[in-house]
Amino acid sequence: MHQAVRDLMTPIGKFPRINDSATFAAAVLALEQAQQDYLSGRKEQRILLVQGADGKILGKLSPTDLIRGLEPNFDNVVDSRASSFISTGYVIDAMKDLKLLWSKPLDDLCTTAKDVKIADFLRKPGHSQIIEAGESLNMALHRFVLYRHDSLFVMEDGKLVGLLRFSDVYREISRRMKDVCRL
């Protein structure tokens, strides 16, 4: 049974949005509101999509992304593409610890909250986080495992049509084990 990514993805229109020109503080409040709306049942999604002035989706925002916004250059210490393939050893850890000695993100929190824009720290989805709607769920599962993404941007005919969340794929794995494997 070949199941495609489109079968489990959530359409892009179901996600709350924020403009990339919004401040760090506005992003924190929007994420908090998205979480409250999700928990109360008012909204189906809590992933916050970031759009440009033209309305085009540029990426997504999570609490982890906001924390990275406090340390926008921290990821530059080690290339993220390389770090997913190598074990983080004492050299890399030492370099990151040294970087931390010079940074005090919580001391500058109020300045960051009002001066830093989402566009300043938004990480746009890389090639590994984009998948075609017609691809198999097996391909999506490989990307989740290999690259440790929590969601994939789903494209069809060059247009963003939805997101596939890791939780959706996990739910499908669980369902198949119970229904198909009869476990």
Secondary structure, 3 states (H helix, E strand, C coil): CCCEHHHCCEEHHHCCEEECCCEHHHHHHHHHHHHHHHHHCCCCCCCEEEECCCCCEEEEECHHHHHHHHCCCHHHHCCHHHHCCCCCCHHHHHHHHHHHHCCCCCCCHHHHHHHCEHHHHCCCCCHHHEEECCCEHHHHHHHHHHHCCCEEEEEECCEEEEEEEHHHHHHHHHHHHHHCCCC
